[in-house]
């Protein structure tokens, strides 16, 4: 039975604002996907989308917080 799950991760603003490789986020998303598959033994896991948490855009925050959505079975 398919279900949608979410996970979050943080990335240093300093790292991202210095022009980190555009594939960096994709690699993180893929690594999390592989870790979830191994940890929970999902037969199926598909990346759906990601978004940045608005409160992490505040100048007071030193990290960006991303939420990632996956379909799993």
One Martini backbone bead per residue (centre of mass of N, CA, C, O) as a GRO file, in nm:
protein
   73
    1UNK     BB    1   0.092   0.039   0.026
    2UNK     BB    2   0.075   0.358  -0.039
    3UNK     BB    3   0.277   0.636   0.081
    4UNK     BB    4   0.339   0.947   0.232
    5UNK     BB    5   0.648   1.100   0.305
    6UNK     BB    6   0.862   1.279   0.535
    7UNK     BB    7   1.157   1.491   0.536
    8UNK     BB    8   1.441   1.648   0.691
    9UNK     BB    9   1.683   1.916   0.623
   10UNK     BB   10   1.999   2.080   0.661
   11UNK     BB   11   2.159   2.390   0.541
   12UNK     BB   12   2.399   2.593   0.506
   13UNK     BB   13   2.402   2.914   0.406
   14UNK     BB   14   2.697   2.952   0.347
   15UNK     BB   15   2.721   2.721   0.145
   16UNK     BB   16   2.490   2.810  -0.054
   17UNK     BB   17   2.586   3.121  -0.095
   18UNK     BB   18   2.870   3.014  -0.237
   19UNK     BB   19   2.781   2.822  -0.481
   20UNK     BB   20   2.685   2.551  -0.477
   21UNK     BB   21   2.632   2.286  -0.629
   22UNK     BB   22   2.334   2.212  -0.793
   23UNK     BB   23   2.357   1.889  -0.716
   24UNK     BB   24   2.352   1.876  -0.406
   25UNK     BB   25   2.049   1.832  -0.341
   26UNK     BB   26   2.013   1.576  -0.510
   27UNK     BB   27   2.213   1.405  -0.345
   28UNK     BB   28   2.072   1.423  -0.078
   29UNK     BB   29   1.800   1.306  -0.167
   30UNK     BB   30   1.918   1.033  -0.264
   31UNK     BB   31   2.050   0.948   0.004
   32UNK     BB   32   1.792   0.945   0.170
   33UNK     BB   33   1.646   0.738  -0.002
   34UNK     BB   34   1.847   0.506   0.049
   35UNK     BB   35   1.826   0.506   0.358
   36UNK     BB   36   1.524   0.444   0.373
   37UNK     BB   37   1.531   0.177   0.224
   38UNK     BB   38   1.724   0.034   0.423
   39UNK     BB   39   1.582   0.091   0.700
   40UNK     BB   40   1.263   0.005   0.588
   41UNK     BB   41   1.237  -0.183   0.334
   42UNK     BB   42   1.154  -0.067   0.075
   43UNK     BB   43   1.025  -0.146  -0.244
   44UNK     BB   44   0.926   0.161  -0.273
   45UNK     BB   45   1.078   0.478  -0.390
   46UNK     BB   46   0.964   0.822  -0.449
   47UNK     BB   47   1.025   1.119  -0.560
   48UNK     BB   48   0.837   1.428  -0.552
   49UNK     BB   49   0.940   1.666  -0.343
   50UNK     BB   50   1.042   2.006  -0.246
   51UNK     BB   51   1.096   2.237   0.036
   52UNK     BB   52   1.118   2.542   0.191
   53UNK     BB   53   1.125   2.676   0.491
   54UNK     BB   54   1.029   2.989   0.566
   55UNK     BB   55   1.172   3.033   0.847
   56UNK     BB   56   1.468   2.985   0.712
   57UNK     BB   57   1.473   3.279   0.561
   58UNK     BB   58   1.564   3.412   0.790
   59UNK     BB   59   1.825   3.609   0.900
   60UNK     BB   60   1.851   3.442   1.181
   61UNK     BB   61   1.916   3.206   1.009
   62UNK     BB   62   2.186   2.955   0.933
   63UNK     BB   63   1.958   2.770   0.793
   64UNK     BB   64   1.822   2.550   0.576
   65UNK     BB   65   1.492   2.406   0.546
   66UNK     BB   66   1.396   2.087   0.429
   67UNK     BB   67   1.131   1.924   0.254
   68UNK     BB   68   1.056   1.583   0.179
   69UNK     BB   69   0.886   1.386  -0.073
   70UNK     BB   70   0.750   1.048  -0.056
   71UNK     BB   71   0.687   0.746  -0.209
   72UNK     BB   72   0.575   0.440  -0.050
   73UNK     BB   73   0.601   0.049  -0.002
   0.00000   0.00000   0.00000
